[in-house]
Amino acid sequence: MSDEPLRIAPEARRMTDRVCIVTGGSSGIGRATARLLAAHGAQVVVADVTPAVIEGGPATVDLIAADGHVAHYEHADVSSTAQVDALVARTVKRFGRLDAMVNNACVRHARPLLELDEADWLRLIDVNLGGVYRCCRAAVRQMLKQAPVDEVRGRIVNLSSQHGMIAAPGDLAYGTSKAGIDYLTRQVAADYAAQGIVVNAVAPGKIQTGAGGRAVDPAVLDRAHRRTPWPRLGRPDDVAHAILFLASDEARFVTGATLMVDGGWMAA
């Protein structure tokens, strides 16, 4: 997504006055998602453990302000039940309801089985999978209290990954957590469809967020380019647009689905 101001004509906005929380919203995919939702008229809460941007640049709420929109930062660690519940409570106190919860927060610690310490395994599963569980639970509790709007009380979009479906070399815990997110998505969607709760997932492929480390390892990039049929790798805004679709009224009669945003990797 360009650093140029992001503005959508009022008549084209798809989230006007909808209240949205984006976890992990300070950086990467979460940052692009928060910005796009705000441009489409949503009241956005950027939830993260820090407002600092991993890839650099102004804080997400400042970037959204430069676009001419308003967002609110809330500190929240998704591994804490108390902090997740407080995040939803503060959002509802401020805006009166919660229309969309985007569960993007995650950590990564790439190790094969025999090099993965148990403490690191437990931490990653607790943040990545446990965080989605906590956020879904808090969101569903709130959404069930709300009157439906066009049949829907609220929408949840979880961030899965293609590496929840296929092996990521030497990255056991991350892929396991993402596989769990796909199952959790289907189960919660089925359990609460009759109550008007919509739950879907987006599964990105290789997305270049601007982060360093393993994300820019030449071997990792070479494998991604070879496996991706599309002539480039993904960008955060590619995923953000998929999330916007699933969070909007346009995704009618879609629940329990995982939408691949991978440039054809899983199709090849």
NORJO-V14150 format. One record per residue. N is the residue number from 0. OMEGA is omega in whole degrees, -180 to 180 (NA if undefined). D_LAST is the distance of its C-alpha to the last C-alpha in Angstrom with 1 decimal. Layout:
BEGIN
((N;OMEGA;D_LAST) (N;OMEGA;D_LAST))
END
This chain:
BEGIN
((0;-178;26.5) (1;174;29.5) (2;176;32.8) (3;-180;34.6) (4;-179;36.1) (5;-178;33.8) (6;179;35.7) (7;179;34.7) (8;-177;37.4) (9;-177;39.1) (10;-179;38.2) (11;-176;34.5) (12;-174;34.4) (13;-176;32.5) (14;-174;34.0) (15;178;37.6) (16;174;39.8) (17;-178;37.1) (18;-173;37.5) (19;170;34.4) (20;175;34.0) (21;177;31.2) (22;-173;31.3) (23;-171;30.3) (24;-177;31.1) (25;-171;32.7) (26;168;29.6) (27;-178;26.0) (28;179;24.1) (29;179;27.3) (30;179;29.3) (31;-180;27.2) (32;179;27.2) (33;-179;30.9) (34;-179;31.6) (35;179;29.6) (36;178;31.2) (37;179;34.6) (38;179;34.1) (39;171;33.5) (40;-178;36.8) (41;167;36.1) (42;-170;38.5) (43;171;36.3) (44;178;37.1) (45;-177;35.3) (46;-179;35.5) (47;177;35.0) (48;179;37.0) (49;174;37.8) (50;-178;37.9) (51;-176;36.9) (52;-177;33.7) (53;-177;31.6) (54;179;30.4) (55;180;33.9) (56;-178;35.6) (57;176;37.8) (58;-175;37.4) (59;-179;35.2) (60;177;38.2) (61;177;39.8) (62;178;36.8) (63;176;36.9) (64;178;40.6) (65;175;40.2) (66;-178;38.0) (67;-179;41.1) (68;-177;39.9) (69;173;41.0) (70;-177;39.2) (71;176;40.6) (72;174;39.7) (73;175;40.3) (74;178;40.2) (75;173;38.3) (76;-173;36.9) (77;174;34.6) (78;180;35.6) (79;177;39.1) (80;-178;39.8) (81;-178;42.9) (82;178;41.2) (83;180;38.4) (84;179;41.1) (85;178;43.3) (86;-180;40.5) (87;-180;40.1) (88;179;43.8) (89;179;44.5) (90;-179;41.9) (91;177;43.5) (92;-179;47.0) (93;-170;46.1) (94;177;44.3) (95;-179;45.3) (96;174;41.9) (97;-177;38.2) (98;-177;35.7) (99;174;32.4) (100;178;31.5) (101;-175;28.4) (102;-173;27.8) (103;-174;26.1) (104;177;28.4) (105;173;27.1) (106;-179;27.7) (107;178;25.8) (108;-170;27.2) (109;177;24.6) (110;169;26.1) (111;-172;25.3) (112;-173;27.4) (113;177;30.4) (114;-176;30.7) (115;178;30.4) (116;-178;33.8) (117;180;34.6) (118;179;35.9) (119;176;32.7) (120;-178;30.7) (121;180;33.1) (122;-177;33.2) (123;178;29.4) (124;-179;29.1) (125;179;32.3) (126;-171;31.0) (127;-178;27.4) (128;178;27.7) (129;178;31.5) (130;178;31.5) (131;176;29.2) (132;-178;31.5) (133;-178;34.6) (134;176;33.4) (135;-179;32.3) (136;180;35.6) (137;-180;37.7) (138;-179;35.9) (139;177;36.1) (140;180;39.8) (141;-175;40.5) (142;179;38.6) (143;179;40.4) (144;-172;43.6) (145;173;42.6) (146;178;43.2) (147;171;40.2) (148;-177;39.2) (149;176;37.9) (150;-172;37.2) (151;176;35.4) (152;179;37.2) (153;-178;34.4) (154;176;30.8) (155;174;28.8) (156;179;25.5) (157;178;24.2) (158;175;21.8) (159;179;19.3) (160;172;16.2) (161;-180;12.7) (162;164;14.8) (163;-177;16.7) (164;178;13.8) (165;-178;12.7) (166;168;15.1) (167;-174;16.1) (168;175;18.1) (169;-174;21.8) (170;-171;21.6) (171;-170;22.7) (172;-179;24.7) (173;-180;22.5) (174;178;19.6) (175;180;22.2) (176;-178;23.8) (177;174;20.7) (178;177;19.9) (179;179;23.6) (180;178;23.2) (181;179;20.7) (182;180;23.2) (183;179;26.1) (184;-179;24.7) (185;-176;24.5) (186;-180;27.9) (187;177;29.8) (188;-179;28.4) (189;-176;29.6) (190;-172;32.9) (191;178;33.9) (192;-178;32.6) (193;179;36.0) (194;176;37.6) (195;177;35.5) (196;-179;33.2) (197;-178;29.6) (198;178;27.1) (199;178;23.4) (200;171;20.9) (201;-179;18.5) (202;179;15.7) (203;167;15.2) (204;179;12.6) (205;-178;14.4) (206;179;17.4) (207;-175;20.2) (208;-174;23.4) (209;176;25.9) (210;-180;26.6) (211;178;27.3) (212;-178;27.1) (213;-178;23.8) (214;-179;22.0) (215;175;22.9) (216;-177;22.9) (217;-180;21.7) (218;178;19.7) (219;180;17.9) (220;180;17.3) (221;179;16.2) (222;-179;13.5) (223;179;12.3) (224;-179;12.4) (225;-176;10.6) (226;-175;7.6) (227;180;7.8) (228;-180;7.0) (229;-173;10.3) (230;172;13.3) (231;173;14.9) (232;-174;14.6) (233;175;16.0) (234;-180;19.7) (235;-178;21.8) (236;173;22.7) (237;179;19.2) (238;-179;19.5) (239;179;23.2) (240;176;22.7) (241;178;20.5) (242;177;23.2) (243;179;25.8) (244;-177;24.4) (245;179;24.5) (246;-174;27.9) (247;178;29.4) (248;-178;31.0) (249;179;28.2) (250;-179;26.0) (251;177;28.4) (252;176;27.8) (253;175;24.7) (254;-178;25.3) (255;-176;23.7) (256;170;20.2) (257;-178;17.5) (258;179;16.0) (259;174;12.8) (260;-166;13.5) (261;179;10.7) (262;178;9.7) (263;-178;6.3) (264;-175;5.6) (265;179;5.6) (266;-173;3.8) (267;NA;0.0))
END
